[in-house]
Amino acid sequence: MNTGFDDARPWGTHAPKGLTAWLIRLCHALPGGWRFGYRLTRLFRGPIKRPPARPYDVRVLGMSLRLLNRGNFCEMTALFAPQYYDVPELDWLGKQLAGGGTFVDIGGNIGLYSLAMAHRLGERIDIHTVEPDTELSARMAFNARHNGLKVNLAPVALSDHEGVATLRVHPRQRGQNSLQDGACDHGPDSRNVPVTTLLALCQSRDIAEITAMKIDVEGHEPRILGHFFDHAPETLWPAALLIEHVDDGGLMQRLLGPLGYREEGRTVRNRLLRRGPTTVH
């Protein structure tokens, strides 16, 4: 599936020009705290979002990033409206990791969370990003390399077993890729990917403690975390957990009950959990 990304030419090759540059600057100039600002960015980006997909080189989130104009929600938000991109979540994670440690980013997409934490905290933290879609991870690798950031990629899918599974690539929204059990015949929107468990991944990478974890895997969270908390030693349980709102079949009740997590905040898309007493707001 050709998405239009270019990882061969140096950053700056695809700098926005003309009307496109003006519209992007207009979107970026809107104040982040303005309630209706994000809606305006959706209006202004209309002409740029039209096909075909193409990359733009922009300075956003404090970094020099190459981002596509369509086909991936988080990427488009970073391109057109970085001042609205998961600000509470990134700030909260930054506080959890301020003293150093290990960050595990499950469902990394193009790695915006990983890149943002690497940019903010540098060598104080080790970052492991799990992303089985090779197209998305290639975009992450390009942006990490250009910004001199270290991110350890795990090019696998996570589940409650080891083996091979089918990654269904969403034809219009790459962030909505989904995992299905069993191998498949290769097609334009599906591919076989290696599968492992979160515990096995940690063991293979000598991860002994997880300071913070973010997980966003389109409904597969209960299988990944259910297996992990059933089998991993308590010393490996993440101190802080950022998890997307999901129909979890009891996972959240377990997290907020016997597993000992407390909710420190929630946003439109995510819940911010920490083990032990609530201390960060």
Backbone as JSON, one array per atom type, in Angstrom:
{
  "sequence": "MNTGFDDARPWGTHAPKGLTAWLIRLCHALPGGWRFGYRLTRLFRGPIKRPPARPYDVRVLGMSLRLLNRGNFCEMTALFAPQYYDVPELDWLGKQLAGGGTFVDIGGNIGLYSLAMAHRLGERIDIHTVEPDTELSARMAFNARHNGLKVNLAPVALSDHEGVATLRVHPRQRGQNSLQDGACDHGPDSRNVPVTTLLALCQSRDIAEITAMKIDVEGHEPRILGHFFDHAPETLWPAALLIEHVDDGGLMQRLLGPLGYREEGRTVRNRLLRRGPTTVH",
  "N": [[0.85, -1.19, 0.0], [0.88, 2.01, -1.07], [1.59, 4.92, 0.53], [2.49, 7.45, 0.1], [4.56, 8.52, 1.58], [7.87, 9.79, 2.05], [10.94, 8.66, 2.76], [13.5, 8.98, 1.97], [14.65, 11.4, 1.05], [16.16, 14.38, 2.47], [15.02, 16.09, 5.49], [13.06, 19.0, 5.05], [12.94, 19.03, 2.36], [10.31, 18.75, 1.66], [9.0, 21.08, 2.45], [6.19, 23.1, 3.29], [4.54, 25.22, 0.88], [3.47, 28.37, -0.54], [-0.06, 28.79, -0.65], [-0.63, 26.55, 0.93], [1.4, 26.61, 2.93], [0.67, 29.01, 4.17], [-1.91, 28.39, 5.17], [-1.3, 26.32, 6.98], [0.33, 27.73, 8.8], [-1.62, 29.47, 9.75], [-3.37, 27.7, 11.05], [-1.65, 26.77, 13.08], [-1.32, 29.08, 14.53], [-3.57, 29.5, 16.04], [-4.87, 29.81, 19.33], [-4.05, 27.37, 21.78], [-5.68, 26.94, 24.03], [-8.18, 27.72, 23.28], [-11.55, 27.09, 22.95], [-12.97, 26.58, 20.54], [-11.0, 26.47, 18.7], [-9.79, 24.14, 17.62], [-11.8, 23.16, 15.98], [-11.8, 25.07, 14.0], [-9.31, 24.59, 12.83], [-9.86, 22.21, 11.54], [-11.53, 23.09, 9.57], [-9.88, 24.87, 8.11], [-7.9, 23.17, 7.17], [-8.98, 21.77, 5.13], [-8.56, 22.16, 2.2], [-5.91, 21.24, 2.02], [-6.0, 18.65, 2.81], [-7.03, 17.14, 0.81], [-6.86, 14.45, -1.66], [-3.85, 13.81, -3.61], [-2.26, 11.74, -1.03], [0.47, 13.21, 0.67], [3.75, 14.17, 1.86], [4.63, 16.6, 4.39], [7.05, 18.83, 5.63], [7.5, 20.04, 8.76], [7.82, 22.21, 11.66], [6.9, 21.12, 14.63], [5.61, 20.35, 17.9], [8.01, 20.88, 19.08], [9.88, 19.69, 17.47], [11.42, 18.73, 14.32], [9.47, 17.51, 12.01], [8.35, 15.09, 9.61], [5.34, 14.73, 8.08], [2.29, 13.19, 7.02], [-0.49, 14.36, 5.03], [-2.97, 13.17, 5.14], [-5.03, 10.27, 6.03], [-4.28, 9.29, 8.55], [-5.13, 9.78, 11.71], [-3.83, 10.84, 14.11], [-1.48, 11.78, 13.04], [-2.33, 13.74, 11.22], [-3.43, 15.53, 13.04], [-1.14, 16.35, 14.43], [0.17, 17.62, 12.33], [-1.56, 19.71, 11.49], [-2.7, 20.8, 13.82], [-0.98, 20.96, 16.22], [-0.95, 22.15, 18.74], [-3.16, 21.21, 19.98], [-2.8, 18.56, 20.29], [-3.21, 15.92, 22.25], [-2.44, 17.16, 24.71], [-2.84, 17.18, 27.64], [-2.3, 14.46, 28.19], [0.38, 14.07, 27.29], [1.73, 15.9, 28.91], [1.19, 14.79, 31.44], [2.42, 12.27, 31.24], [5.04, 13.15, 30.92], [5.54, 14.15, 33.5], [5.44, 11.8, 35.0], [7.68, 10.5, 34.08], [9.76, 12.16, 34.61], [11.79, 11.77, 36.47], [13.36, 9.88, 35.28], [13.69, 6.51, 33.86], [11.77, 3.83, 32.37], [9.85, 3.85, 29.44], [7.12, 2.41, 27.9], [5.55, 2.14, 24.91], [2.75, 1.13, 23.56], [1.24, 0.25, 20.62], [2.28, 2.21, 18.89], [1.98, 3.69, 16.52], [2.97, 6.32, 14.42], [4.75, 7.04, 16.28], [4.46, 9.38, 17.86], [4.02, 9.87, 20.63], [6.23, 8.56, 21.73], [8.36, 9.93, 20.46], [7.89, 12.51, 21.42], [8.33, 12.18, 24.2], [11.01, 11.36, 24.15], [12.17, 13.64, 23.1], [11.6, 15.52, 25.11], [12.81, 14.46, 27.42], [15.13, 13.11, 26.84], [18.15, 11.31, 27.39], [17.46, 10.46, 29.87], [15.49, 8.57, 29.95], [14.53, 5.28, 28.84], [13.08, 4.13, 25.9], [10.65, 2.07, 24.54], [8.99, 1.14, 21.76], [6.13, -0.28, 20.5], [5.07, -1.43, 17.48], [3.53, -2.95, 14.87], [3.03, -2.32, 12.21], [4.82, -1.84, 9.44], [5.01, 0.34, 7.73], [4.15, 2.54, 9.29], [6.05, 2.45, 11.34], [8.34, 2.99, 9.91], [8.02, 5.67, 9.31], [8.21, 6.72, 11.87], [10.87, 6.03, 12.44], [12.26, 7.6, 10.58], [11.69, 10.23, 11.5], [12.7, 10.11, 14.11], [15.41, 9.64, 13.61], [16.14, 11.96, 12.17], [15.82, 13.92, 14.12], [17.65, 13.21, 15.98], [16.96, 11.4, 18.02], [16.56, 8.7, 20.32], [14.83, 5.79, 19.99], [13.61, 2.67, 20.77], [12.52, 0.29, 18.67], [9.97, -2.14, 18.61], [9.03, -4.35, 16.39], [6.52, -5.83, 16.37], [3.33, -7.42, 17.02], [1.28, -7.34, 19.95], [-0.32, -9.68, 22.13], [-2.22, -12.23, 23.79], [-0.78, -14.49, 23.42], [1.8, -16.31, 21.67], [3.06, -16.27, 18.32], [1.76, -16.06, 15.05], [-0.17, -13.51, 13.54], [-2.91, -11.75, 11.92], [-2.64, -8.6, 10.6], [-4.89, -6.18, 10.01], [-5.03, -3.63, 7.84], [-6.33, -0.5, 7.97], [-8.04, 1.0, 5.31], [-8.47, 3.74, 5.08], [-7.82, 5.02, 7.43], [-5.11, 4.87, 9.12], [-4.5, 4.66, 11.81], [-6.45, 3.07, 12.83], [-5.91, 0.43, 12.44], [-6.21, -3.12, 12.93], [-5.97, -6.19, 14.84], [-6.13, -9.65, 14.12], [-6.67, -13.04, 15.03], [-4.53, -15.7, 13.9], [-2.9, -16.64, 10.79], [-2.89, -15.14, 7.47], [-3.84, -14.95, 3.99], [-1.81, -12.97, 1.99], [-2.86, -9.69, 1.2], [-3.99, -6.55, -0.24], [-4.81, -5.07, 1.98], [-4.07, -6.48, 4.24], [-1.78, -8.33, 6.28], [0.65, -10.73, 7.43], [1.89, -10.8, 10.73], [4.39, -11.01, 13.31], [3.6, -12.23, 16.58], [3.66, -11.63, 20.05], [3.76, -11.82, 23.67], [3.28, -9.24, 26.14], [4.76, -9.67, 28.44], [6.72, -11.52, 27.55], [8.0, -9.88, 25.69], [9.11, -7.91, 27.38], [10.87, -9.52, 28.85], [12.62, -10.37, 26.83], [13.92, -8.06, 26.27], [15.16, -7.32, 28.53], [13.77, -5.7, 30.35], [13.14, -4.59, 33.43], [11.67, -2.94, 35.07], [8.83, -0.84, 34.65], [8.29, 2.4, 34.18], [6.36, 4.08, 33.05], [3.55, 3.48, 30.96], [1.94, 3.54, 27.81], [-1.0, 2.62, 26.13], [-2.72, 1.83, 23.22], [-4.58, 0.18, 21.27], [-6.78, -0.37, 19.67], [-8.95, -1.84, 20.91], [-7.75, -4.24, 21.66], [-6.63, -4.23, 24.1], [-7.62, -5.58, 26.53], [-6.82, -8.29, 26.15], [-4.03, -8.17, 25.9], [-3.21, -6.87, 28.33], [-4.58, -8.38, 30.22], [-3.38, -10.96, 30.09], [-0.79, -10.16, 30.76], [-0.95, -9.1, 33.45], [-1.79, -11.37, 34.71], [0.44, -13.02, 34.61], [2.89, -11.67, 34.88], [5.46, -10.61, 37.17], [4.75, -8.61, 40.07], [6.55, -6.58, 40.39], [7.09, -5.76, 37.86], [4.87, -4.5, 36.93], [3.47, -1.6, 35.43], [4.17, 1.62, 36.8], [2.75, 3.88, 36.11], [-0.03, 4.27, 33.97], [-1.34, 4.91, 30.88], [-4.26, 4.67, 29.22], [-6.44, 3.97, 26.55], [-9.95, 4.78, 26.35], [-11.94, 1.98, 26.45], [-14.2, -0.68, 25.55], [-13.99, -2.88, 27.8], [-14.53, -5.36, 28.96], [-14.36, -5.75, 31.73], [-11.75, -5.15, 32.4], [-11.01, -2.53, 33.28], [-12.29, -2.36, 35.76], [-10.85, -4.25, 37.12], [-8.28, -3.13, 37.04], [-8.69, -0.8, 38.58], [-9.42, -1.93, 40.92], [-8.43, -4.77, 42.38], [-5.83, -4.68, 41.28], [-4.74, -2.32, 42.04], [-4.6, 0.31, 40.96], [-5.15, 3.85, 40.6], [-7.3, 6.38, 39.42], [-6.0, 9.25, 37.98], [-6.74, 11.16, 36.27], [-8.71, 12.0, 33.37], [-9.31, 12.15, 29.87], [-10.87, 13.12, 26.77], [-10.33, 10.87, 25.23], [-8.71, 9.14, 26.72], [-7.64, 7.46, 29.79], [-5.91, 8.18, 32.78], [-3.86, 6.49, 34.8], [-2.48, 5.49, 37.95], [-0.49, 3.54, 40.12], [-1.17, 3.19, 43.54], [-1.59, 5.94, 45.92], [-3.33, 8.89, 44.81], [-1.47, 11.46, 43.39], [-0.68, 13.27, 41.43], [-1.99, 15.88, 39.51]],
  "CA": [[0.0, 0.0, 0.0], [1.7, 3.2, -1.2], [0.95, 5.99, 1.27], [3.01, 8.73, -0.31], [5.62, 9.0, 2.45], [9.21, 9.79, 1.45], [11.95, 8.6, 3.81], [14.81, 8.99, 1.32], [15.22, 12.74, 0.93], [16.33, 15.02, 3.78], [13.96, 16.97, 5.99], [13.08, 20.31, 4.41], [12.62, 18.84, 0.95], [8.85, 18.86, 1.48], [8.48, 22.23, 3.2], [4.98, 23.67, 2.68], [4.75, 26.44, 0.1], [2.3, 29.09, -1.02], [-1.3, 28.76, 0.14], [-0.52, 25.49, 1.92], [2.2, 27.12, 4.04], [-0.13, 30.03, 4.86], [-2.99, 27.74, 5.93], [-0.71, 25.61, 8.11], [0.7, 28.74, 9.78], [-2.86, 29.96, 10.34], [-3.82, 26.67, 12.0], [-0.73, 26.73, 14.21], [-1.4, 30.33, 15.28], [-4.75, 29.5, 16.9], [-4.47, 29.5, 20.72], [-4.39, 26.01, 22.19], [-6.72, 26.9, 25.04], [-9.44, 28.22, 22.75], [-12.47, 25.95, 22.83], [-13.39, 26.31, 19.16], [-9.86, 26.56, 17.81], [-9.55, 22.9, 16.89], [-12.8, 23.07, 14.91], [-11.35, 25.92, 12.91], [-8.23, 23.92, 12.1], [-10.48, 21.21, 10.66], [-12.05, 23.82, 8.42], [-8.78, 25.44, 7.32], [-7.05, 22.15, 6.56], [-9.74, 21.09, 4.08], [-7.9, 22.11, 0.88], [-4.63, 20.51, 2.08], [-6.29, 17.24, 3.09], [-7.53, 16.44, -0.37], [-5.87, 13.56, -2.28], [-3.27, 12.58, -3.06], [-1.47, 11.84, 0.19], [1.83, 13.68, 0.43], [4.39, 14.58, 3.11], [5.01, 17.99, 4.64], [8.08, 18.99, 6.65], [7.06, 21.14, 9.62], [8.31, 22.27, 13.03], [5.79, 20.97, 15.56], [5.92, 19.64, 19.13], [9.4, 21.14, 19.37], [10.72, 18.86, 16.61], [11.3, 18.85, 12.86], [8.81, 16.26, 11.64], [7.76, 14.87, 8.28], [4.0, 14.21, 8.37], [1.38, 13.1, 5.88], [-1.65, 15.24, 5.11], [-4.23, 12.43, 5.22], [-4.95, 8.83, 6.22], [-3.82, 8.88, 9.88], [-5.7, 10.86, 12.53], [-2.87, 11.49, 15.0], [-0.51, 12.46, 12.19], [-2.96, 14.95, 10.72], [-3.55, 16.46, 14.16], [0.18, 16.92, 14.67], [0.51, 18.49, 11.2], [-2.41, 20.9, 11.39], [-3.13, 21.35, 15.11], [-0.14, 20.37, 17.26], [-1.25, 22.75, 20.04], [-4.29, 20.48, 20.54], [-2.53, 17.12, 20.24], [-3.06, 15.15, 23.5], [-1.61, 17.96, 25.61], [-2.84, 16.68, 29.02], [-1.66, 13.15, 28.26], [1.82, 14.21, 27.16], [2.23, 16.56, 30.12], [1.12, 13.84, 32.54], [3.49, 11.29, 31.05], [6.3, 13.82, 31.2], [5.72, 14.21, 34.95], [5.72, 10.45, 35.51], [9.0, 10.07, 33.62], [10.72, 13.23, 34.85], [12.92, 11.26, 37.23], [14.01, 8.82, 34.52], [13.03, 5.22, 33.86], [11.45, 3.16, 31.12], [8.54, 4.13, 28.87], [6.7, 1.43, 26.91], [4.5, 2.74, 24.08], [2.13, 0.01, 22.85], [0.42, 0.86, 19.59], [3.02, 3.45, 18.73], [1.65, 4.42, 15.3], [4.2, 6.92, 13.91], [5.64, 7.28, 17.4], [4.42, 10.74, 18.38], [4.22, 9.84, 22.09], [7.63, 8.18, 21.98], [9.22, 11.02, 20.03], [7.7, 13.64, 22.33], [9.01, 11.89, 25.46], [12.45, 11.37, 23.88], [12.56, 15.04, 22.92], [11.51, 16.23, 26.38], [13.57, 13.88, 28.53], [16.43, 12.66, 26.36], [18.76, 10.07, 27.86], [16.96, 10.07, 31.19], [14.55, 7.46, 29.84], [14.6, 4.29, 27.77], [11.77, 4.08, 25.24], [10.38, 0.89, 23.72], [7.76, 1.42, 21.02], [5.59, -1.48, 19.86], [4.27, -1.09, 16.3], [3.73, -3.99, 13.87], [2.85, -1.8, 10.85], [6.15, -1.4, 9.02], [4.91, 1.67, 7.13], [4.1, 3.52, 10.37], [7.32, 2.47, 12.07], [9.33, 3.64, 9.05], [7.86, 7.11, 9.5], [8.78, 7.01, 13.18], [12.32, 5.92, 12.35], [12.76, 8.77, 9.87], [11.62, 11.41, 12.35], [13.64, 9.93, 15.22], [16.77, 9.8, 13.08], [16.4, 13.35, 11.81], [15.88, 14.74, 15.33], [18.67, 12.69, 16.88], [16.29, 10.81, 19.17], [16.7, 7.25, 20.42], [13.6, 5.04, 20.27], [13.81, 1.25, 20.49], [11.32, -0.23, 18.03], [9.6, -3.56, 18.66], [8.17, -4.49, 15.22], [5.65, -6.99, 16.6], [2.03, -7.18, 17.65], [1.13, -7.97, 21.25], [-1.59, -10.31, 22.42], [-2.13, -13.14, 24.93], [-0.13, -15.71, 22.96], [2.9, -16.08, 20.72], [2.84, -16.92, 17.04], [1.55, -15.17, 13.9], [-1.54, -13.01, 13.45], [-3.22, -10.93, 10.76], [-2.83, -7.17, 10.8], [-5.79, -5.58, 9.03], [-4.68, -2.22, 7.67], [-7.51, 0.27, 7.61], [-7.7, 1.65, 4.04], [-8.6, 5.2, 5.11], [-7.38, 5.59, 8.7], [-4.07, 3.92, 9.53], [-4.54, 4.5, 13.25], [-7.49, 2.11, 13.19], [-5.51, -0.94, 12.13], [-6.68, -4.07, 13.94], [-5.3, -7.49, 14.84], [-6.99, -10.82, 14.15], [-5.93, -14.28, 15.27], [-4.24, -16.57, 12.77], [-2.26, -16.1, 9.6], [-3.8, -14.82, 6.38], [-3.26, -14.79, 2.66], [-1.47, -11.56, 1.84], [-3.7, -8.89, 0.33], [-3.63, -5.13, -0.15], [-5.14, -4.5, 3.29], [-3.77, -7.41, 5.33], [-0.44, -8.92, 6.25], [1.01, -11.53, 8.59], [2.85, -10.14, 11.61], [4.72, -11.82, 14.49], [2.86, -11.88, 17.8], [4.21, -12.1, 21.31], [3.08, -11.25, 24.83], [4.0, -8.13, 26.74], [5.75, -10.22, 29.37], [7.84, -12.06, 26.76], [8.73, -8.75, 25.13], [9.93, -7.33, 28.45], [11.96, -10.45, 29.17], [13.58, -10.4, 25.73], [14.64, -6.78, 26.23], [15.7, -7.08, 29.87], [13.03, -4.63, 31.02], [12.84, -5.06, 34.79], [10.7, -2.01, 35.64], [8.17, 0.04, 33.69], [7.91, 3.63, 34.86], [5.1, 4.52, 32.46], [3.13, 2.75, 29.75], [0.78, 4.01, 27.08], [-1.5, 1.54, 25.29], [-3.82, 2.21, 22.35], [-4.5, -0.9, 20.28], [-8.07, -0.6, 19.02], [-9.77, -2.87, 21.56], [-7.0, -5.45, 22.03], [-6.05, -3.99, 25.42], [-7.9, -6.6, 27.53], [-6.05, -9.52, 25.94], [-2.63, -7.89, 26.21], [-3.0, -6.59, 29.75], [-5.08, -9.49, 31.01], [-2.31, -11.95, 30.16], [0.36, -9.57, 31.45], [-1.17, -9.03, 34.89], [-1.92, -12.75, 35.21], [1.69, -13.77, 34.57], [4.08, -10.87, 35.17], [5.65, -10.29, 38.59], [4.24, -7.29, 40.43], [7.63, -5.61, 40.22], [7.12, -5.33, 36.47], [3.66, -3.76, 36.6], [3.8, -0.19, 35.24], [3.77, 2.54, 37.86], [1.76, 4.78, 35.51], [-0.63, 3.63, 32.8], [-2.24, 5.71, 30.06], [-5.01, 3.68, 28.45], [-7.6, 4.5, 25.81], [-11.26, 4.31, 26.75], [-12.31, 0.81, 25.67], [-15.18, -1.63, 26.09], [-12.87, -3.72, 28.21], [-14.9, -6.64, 29.54], [-13.98, -5.86, 33.14], [-10.35, -4.79, 32.63], [-10.88, -1.32, 34.07], [-12.65, -2.69, 37.14], [-9.72, -4.97, 37.71], [-7.2, -2.17, 37.24], [-9.04, 0.12, 39.67], [-9.7, -2.73, 42.11], [-7.36, -5.58, 42.98], [-4.49, -4.38, 40.77], [-4.22, -1.22, 42.84], [-4.43, 1.58, 40.26], [-6.08, 4.93, 40.9], [-7.43, 7.3, 38.3], [-5.51, 10.59, 38.26], [-7.33, 12.07, 35.31], [-9.23, 11.41, 32.14], [-9.54, 13.08, 28.77], [-11.91, 12.62, 25.87], [-9.98, 9.55, 24.66], [-7.83, 8.32, 27.55], [-7.65, 7.51, 31.24], [-4.56, 8.29, 33.33], [-3.89, 5.67, 36.0], [-1.22, 5.3, 38.66], [-0.6, 2.65, 41.27], [-0.99, 3.85, 44.81], [-2.4, 7.15, 46.16], [-3.32, 9.93, 43.78], [-0.56, 12.54, 43.76], [-0.46, 14.21, 40.33], [-3.25, 16.37, 38.95]],
  "C": [[0.88, 1.24, 0.0], [0.99, 4.37, -0.54], [1.46, 7.37, 0.89], [4.13, 9.27, 0.57], [6.97, 8.86, 1.76], [10.23, 9.77, 2.59], [13.37, 8.62, 3.24], [15.45, 10.38, 1.31], [15.24, 13.46, 2.27], [15.14, 15.89, 4.15], [14.16, 18.37, 5.42], [12.75, 20.23, 2.94], [11.14, 19.1, 0.69], [8.26, 19.99, 2.33], [7.23, 22.77, 2.51], [5.28, 24.98, 1.96], [3.41, 27.09, -0.22], [1.12, 29.04, -0.08], [-1.23, 27.7, 1.23], [0.26, 25.96, 3.14], [1.4, 28.13, 4.85], [-1.22, 29.39, 5.71], [-2.44, 26.99, 7.13], [-0.29, 26.61, 9.2], [-0.53, 29.29, 10.49], [-3.39, 28.97, 11.38], [-2.95, 26.67, 13.25], [-0.85, 27.97, 15.09], [-2.61, 30.38, 16.21], [-4.35, 29.11, 18.33], [-4.96, 28.14, 21.16], [-5.51, 25.93, 23.19], [-8.08, 27.35, 24.55], [-10.36, 27.05, 22.41], [-12.78, 25.58, 21.39], [-12.22, 26.31, 18.17], [-9.65, 25.31, 16.98], [-10.56, 22.73, 15.75], [-12.38, 23.93, 13.72], [-10.21, 25.28, 12.13], [-8.79, 22.87, 11.15], [-11.05, 21.87, 9.41], [-10.91, 24.29, 7.51], [-7.97, 24.37, 6.6], [-7.71, 21.47, 5.37], [-9.02, 21.03, 2.74], [-6.61, 21.29, 0.88], [-4.87, 19.02, 2.23], [-6.72, 16.45, 1.87], [-6.45, 15.56, -0.98], [-5.04, 14.33, -3.3], [-2.56, 12.83, -1.73], [-0.06, 12.3, -0.15], [2.42, 14.17, 1.75], [4.63, 16.09, 3.16], [6.03, 18.02, 5.77], [7.76, 20.23, 7.47], [7.76, 21.06, 10.97], [7.09, 22.24, 13.95], [6.26, 20.16, 16.76], [7.4, 19.78, 19.5], [10.37, 20.38, 18.49], [10.51, 19.2, 15.15], [10.76, 17.53, 12.34], [8.35, 16.26, 10.19], [6.44, 14.13, 8.51], [3.16, 14.19, 7.11], [0.13, 13.92, 6.12], [-2.97, 14.5, 5.25], [-3.97, 10.97, 5.56], [-4.5, 8.36, 7.59], [-4.16, 10.01, 10.85], [-4.65, 11.58, 13.36], [-1.85, 12.29, 14.2], [-1.07, 13.76, 11.64], [-3.11, 15.99, 11.83], [-2.22, 17.13, 14.45], [0.57, 17.89, 13.57], [-0.26, 19.8, 11.26], [-2.71, 21.57, 12.73], [-2.3, 20.79, 16.26], [-0.43, 20.92, 18.65], [-2.45, 22.08, 20.72], [-4.0, 18.98, 20.66], [-2.24, 16.56, 21.64], [-2.19, 15.88, 24.52], [-1.66, 17.45, 27.06], [-2.13, 15.34, 29.17], [-0.14, 13.27, 28.22], [2.43, 14.89, 28.39], [2.24, 15.6, 31.31], [2.22, 12.79, 32.43], [4.86, 11.91, 31.34], [6.58, 13.92, 32.69], [6.08, 12.84, 35.52], [7.15, 10.03, 35.2], [10.1, 11.08, 33.94], [11.95, 12.76, 35.6], [13.7, 10.17, 36.52], [13.21, 7.53, 34.57], [12.77, 4.7, 32.47], [10.02, 3.48, 30.7], [8.26, 3.09, 27.79], [5.46, 1.98, 26.2], [3.92, 1.64, 23.19], [1.07, 0.55, 21.89], [1.0, 2.21, 19.24], [2.61, 4.3, 17.55], [2.93, 5.02, 14.73], [5.1, 7.4, 15.05], [5.58, 8.66, 18.01], [4.62, 10.8, 19.89], [5.68, 9.54, 22.4], [8.57, 9.31, 21.62], [9.12, 12.2, 20.99], [8.42, 13.41, 23.65], [10.53, 11.89, 25.27], [12.96, 12.8, 23.74], [12.58, 15.77, 24.26], [12.55, 15.75, 27.4], [14.9, 13.28, 28.12], [16.88, 11.35, 26.97], [18.31, 9.66, 29.25], [16.05, 8.84, 31.12], [14.93, 6.54, 28.69], [13.19, 4.13, 27.2], [11.71, 2.84, 24.36], [9.01, 1.07, 23.08], [7.34, 0.18, 20.24], [4.69, -1.06, 18.7], [4.53, -2.11, 15.2], [3.6, -3.52, 12.42], [4.17, -1.19, 10.38], [6.12, -0.02, 8.35], [4.92, 2.75, 8.21], [5.45, 3.61, 11.09], [8.43, 3.09, 11.22], [9.23, 5.16, 9.17], [8.44, 7.53, 10.84], [10.3, 7.02, 13.1], [12.92, 7.13, 11.64], [12.79, 9.98, 10.79], [12.55, 11.3, 13.56], [15.06, 10.19, 14.76], [17.08, 11.27, 12.8], [16.55, 14.23, 13.05], [16.9, 14.24, 16.35], [18.11, 12.06, 18.14], [16.43, 9.29, 19.14], [15.38, 6.63, 20.85], [13.86, 3.59, 19.86], [12.51, 0.66, 19.93], [11.18, -1.72, 18.28], [8.6, -3.79, 17.53], [7.28, -5.74, 15.29], [4.29, -6.5, 17.05], [2.02, -7.88, 19.0], [-0.26, -8.55, 21.41], [-1.41, -11.18, 23.66], [-1.48, -14.47, 24.55], [1.04, -15.32, 22.05], [2.61, -16.83, 19.43], [2.76, -15.9, 15.91], [0.08, -14.76, 13.89], [-1.69, -12.16, 12.19], [-3.41, -9.49, 11.19], [-3.7, -6.65, 9.67], [-5.5, -4.09, 8.98], [-5.91, -1.47, 7.18], [-7.21, 1.09, 6.35], [-7.75, 3.17, 4.08], [-8.03, 5.83, 6.37], [-6.39, 4.62, 9.34], [-4.07, 3.69, 11.05], [-5.61, 3.54, 13.73], [-7.17, 0.7, 12.7], [-5.94, -1.88, 13.25], [-5.99, -5.41, 13.75], [-6.33, -8.6, 14.93], [-6.14, -12.06, 14.3], [-5.68, -15.02, 13.97], [-3.6, -15.86, 11.6], [-3.29, -15.88, 8.5], [-3.07, -14.94, 5.06], [-2.99, -13.3, 2.46], [-2.42, -10.9, 0.85], [-3.34, -7.43, 0.5], [-3.86, -4.52, 1.22], [-4.88, -5.46, 4.44], [-2.38, -7.98, 5.16], [-0.22, -9.73, 7.51], [2.07, -10.78, 9.41], [3.17, -11.07, 12.78], [3.99, -11.29, 15.72], [3.6, -12.43, 19.0], [3.4, -11.48, 22.44], [3.92, -10.09, 25.37], [5.07, -8.63, 27.7], [6.95, -10.76, 28.61], [8.66, -10.94, 26.14], [9.65, -8.12, 26.19], [11.11, -8.23, 28.79], [13.02, -10.45, 28.08], [14.42, -9.14, 25.67], [15.2, -6.39, 27.6], [15.06, -5.87, 30.54], [12.59, -5.15, 32.38], [11.8, -4.19, 35.48], [10.1, -1.17, 34.52], [7.68, 1.27, 34.45], [6.56, 4.12, 34.36], [4.83, 3.72, 31.2], [1.93, 3.47, 29.14], [0.32, 2.88, 26.17], [-2.74, 2.01, 24.55], [-3.79, 1.25, 21.17], [-5.88, -1.33, 19.78], [-8.81, -1.81, 19.6], [-9.04, -4.13, 21.97], [-6.38, -5.33, 23.43], [-6.36, -5.1, 26.43], [-7.07, -7.87, 27.37], [-4.59, -9.31, 26.3], [-2.43, -7.75, 27.71], [-3.52, -7.7, 30.64], [-4.02, -10.56, 31.19], [-1.14, -11.43, 30.97], [0.17, -9.59, 32.97], [-1.38, -10.41, 35.51], [-0.57, -13.43, 35.39], [2.93, -12.98, 34.96], [4.23, -10.65, 36.67], [5.2, -8.86, 38.86], [5.3, -6.2, 40.25], [7.72, -5.07, 38.8], [5.89, -4.52, 36.08], [3.99, -2.27, 36.46], [3.32, 0.68, 36.39], [2.69, 3.49, 37.37], [1.28, 4.16, 34.22], [-1.6, 4.58, 32.13], [-2.94, 4.76, 29.1], [-6.22, 4.32, 27.8], [-8.88, 3.97, 26.43], [-11.66, 3.13, 25.86], [-13.46, 0.07, 26.35], [-14.37, -2.85, 26.52], [-13.26, -5.05, 28.85], [-14.43, -6.83, 30.96], [-12.55, -5.47, 33.43], [-10.22, -3.57, 33.53], [-11.26, -1.57, 35.52], [-11.51, -3.41, 37.84], [-8.56, -4.03, 37.99], [-7.46, -1.29, 38.46], [-9.39, -0.6, 40.96], [-8.48, -3.47, 42.6], [-5.96, -5.25, 42.47], [-3.91, -3.1, 41.38], [-3.98, 0.09, 42.13], [-5.5, 2.57, 40.7], [-6.11, 5.88, 39.71], [-6.97, 8.69, 38.72], [-6.06, 11.61, 37.28], [-7.91, 11.3, 34.14], [-9.45, 12.52, 31.13], [-10.63, 12.48, 27.88], [-11.61, 11.2, 25.43], [-9.27, 8.63, 25.63], [-8.11, 8.47, 29.04], [-6.21, 7.42, 31.74], [-4.55, 7.62, 34.69], [-2.5, 5.58, 36.62], [-1.46, 4.39, 39.85], [-0.34, 3.43, 42.53], [-1.82, 5.12, 44.91], [-2.28, 8.14, 45.03], [-2.44, 11.08, 44.24], [-0.4, 13.6, 42.69], [-1.8, 14.61, 39.74], [-2.98, 17.18, 37.7]]
}
